[in-house]
């Protein structure tokens, strides 16, 4: 968090704000990193800019940058991600294929 805070201060952001901004991105990064890859994929499809911000934070701090889940940034175009890119999930020891396209959900939430 200290390296990112220094980066913000070097960019001219007052130190009264850099603590809060750095802590917020650290929390965001931690929350995404704790998700399994399927949930990372869902979150990335809904909020790609948030994932990009968390990855930028991780690059500066030397943390895990694999936050896209089973998809990659290039897979997300106009809020659309295909089921093949999301993959499968395990529930109670049974593997389920995720078959929902996220586009209708994303549009409904917008």
C-alpha positions as CSV (number, residue, x, y, z in Angstrom):
1,X,0.0,0.0,0.0
2,X,2.9,2.3,0.7
3,X,4.3,2.2,-2.8
4,X,0.9,3.0,-4.4
5,X,0.4,5.8,-1.9
6,X,3.7,7.3,-2.9
7,X,2.8,7.0,-6.6
8,X,-0.5,8.9,-5.9
9,X,1.4,11.6,-4.0
10,X,4.0,11.9,-6.8
11,X,1.1,12.5,-9.2
12,X,0.0,15.4,-7.0
13,X,-2.8,13.9,-5.0
14,X,-2.8,15.3,-1.4
15,X,-1.6,13.0,1.3
16,X,-4.9,13.5,3.1
17,X,-6.6,11.5,0.3
18,X,-3.9,9.0,-0.7
19,X,-4.3,6.9,2.5
20,X,-8.0,6.4,1.8
21,X,-7.5,5.7,-1.9
22,X,-4.7,3.3,-1.3
23,X,-6.7,1.5,1.4
24,X,-9.7,1.3,-0.8
25,X,-7.7,-0.3,-3.7
26,X,-6.0,-2.7,-1.3
27,X,-9.4,-3.8,0.0
28,X,-10.7,-4.2,-3.6
29,X,-7.7,-6.2,-4.6
30,X,-8.0,-8.4,-1.5
31,X,-11.7,-9.0,-2.1
32,X,-11.2,-10.0,-5.7
33,X,-8.2,-12.2,-4.9
34,X,-10.2,-14.1,-2.3
35,X,-12.8,-15.1,-5.0
36,X,-12.6,-18.4,-6.8
37,X,-11.9,-18.1,-10.6
38,X,-15.6,-18.4,-11.5
39,X,-16.6,-15.6,-9.3
40,X,-13.7,-13.5,-10.4
41,X,-15.0,-14.0,-14.0
42,X,-18.5,-12.9,-13.0
43,X,-17.2,-9.8,-11.2
44,X,-14.8,-9.0,-14.1
45,X,-17.6,-9.1,-16.6
46,X,-19.7,-6.8,-14.5
47,X,-17.0,-4.4,-13.3
48,X,-14.0,-4.6,-15.7
49,X,-12.7,-1.1,-14.6
50,X,-12.6,-2.2,-11.0
51,X,-10.5,-5.2,-11.9
52,X,-8.2,-3.0,-14.0
53,X,-7.8,-0.6,-11.0
54,X,-7.0,-3.6,-8.6
55,X,-4.5,-4.9,-11.1
56,X,-2.8,-1.5,-11.4
57,X,-2.5,-1.4,-7.6
58,X,-1.1,-5.0,-7.6
59,X,1.5,-4.1,-10.2
60,X,2.8,-1.3,-8.0
61,X,2.8,-3.3,-4.8
62,X,4.1,-6.5,-6.3
63,X,0.9,-8.5,-5.5
64,X,-1.1,-11.1,-7.4
65,X,-2.2,-9.7,-10.7
66,X,-4.3,-12.8,-11.8
67,X,-7.7,-11.2,-11.1
68,X,-9.6,-11.8,-14.3
69,X,-10.7,-15.3,-13.3
70,X,-11.2,-17.7,-16.1
71,X,-11.7,-14.9,-18.6
72,X,-9.2,-12.3,-19.7
73,X,-9.6,-8.6,-20.2
74,X,-9.8,-9.1,-24.0
75,X,-12.7,-11.5,-23.5
76,X,-14.9,-8.8,-22.1
77,X,-16.3,-6.6,-25.0
78,X,-19.2,-4.3,-24.4
79,X,-20.2,-6.2,-21.2
80,X,-20.4,-9.5,-23.0
81,X,-18.7,-12.7,-22.0
82,X,-19.5,-16.1,-23.4
83,X,-20.3,-19.2,-21.3
84,X,-17.2,-21.0,-22.6
85,X,-15.0,-18.3,-21.1
86,X,-16.6,-18.6,-17.7
87,X,-16.3,-22.4,-17.5
88,X,-17.6,-24.6,-14.7
89,X,-18.0,-24.5,-11.0
90,X,-18.1,-27.1,-8.2
91,X,-21.1,-27.2,-5.9
92,X,-21.3,-30.0,-3.3
93,X,-18.7,-32.0,-5.2
94,X,-20.7,-31.8,-8.5
95,X,-19.4,-29.9,-11.5
96,X,-21.8,-27.5,-13.1
97,X,-21.3,-25.8,-16.4
98,X,-22.2,-22.1,-16.2
99,X,-24.6,-21.5,-19.1
100,X,-25.9,-18.0,-18.5
101,X,-24.7,-15.2,-20.7
102,X,-24.0,-12.2,-18.5
103,X,-25.1,-9.5,-20.9
104,X,-28.8,-9.4,-19.8
105,X,-27.7,-9.2,-16.2
106,X,-25.3,-6.4,-16.8
107,X,-27.8,-4.4,-18.8
108,X,-30.5,-4.8,-16.2
109,X,-28.1,-3.5,-13.5
110,X,-27.0,-0.5,-15.6
